[in-house]
């Protein structure tokens, strides 16, 4: 590697055993998992907790109370963020990560619309999940 001008950073470089421990790399967590039917171990890749937290923080920023844009514009920006994240994290065991993100997006959109339209209830009757992900056009993360 030295002949092409690359060097290893000793502080960042380490060797890990993916069969025995979890480690994060490029937004994914690699490590051992167990098949729920048989209990057999396998090595899995899934979105890291830090990646999920960064996405939910981005969703929170888009749906802040001070957001003045029309709903179609806000929804378009939200969908672009969700679709980009889904396109990157489409490999591996993604169902649990997608579920966490979908639940968070559902709650934030419901709270955003409830606050915007001044509903005093929790908004679950007015904005059920089918309405949020169907009629309002919010993108639901799902394996393709």
Steps between C-alpha positions, in 0.01 A plus 500: 500500500790734558597500131161656413524749786254349750568450869302331776379702793602287797237655728209424264615168358415181684429138424167368625344156511153540349401155627556602862439875536311792344682781322388805302624575150357746245173542690438127539545281806651164414490216748351172612129439493295186561233361270172513688374162376804285566727710721784460250753786504572707191683825425262785429521857379242750621469879524695622802329668791696817425368504140143462621550781752642730230200433277248559779681824588467606134129417503461703817672798333264478202187483715581769755213719624656804333471340152285735289496314166193348342445130572583379144841673518574367849387151397720510190810588706413233756450236229832591335679448832321170570552362148869592502548326833308196380707479180822496703375260767337237279753224571489258790261466792310826462149415624555611860670826396223575250238432767667740745521774238142449377362524854699817567394662171137412568512660845682813381270557201193450719631745758602749229155496335315500832691808609460670164123445491454564873346166601485451875502119488794270429391486137492123457139506381547797268840384367523120514800323351305416182426869448859610567665242274215487248294814457761751614771340285773435757744229384492180709828313521456140385722233353464485124 
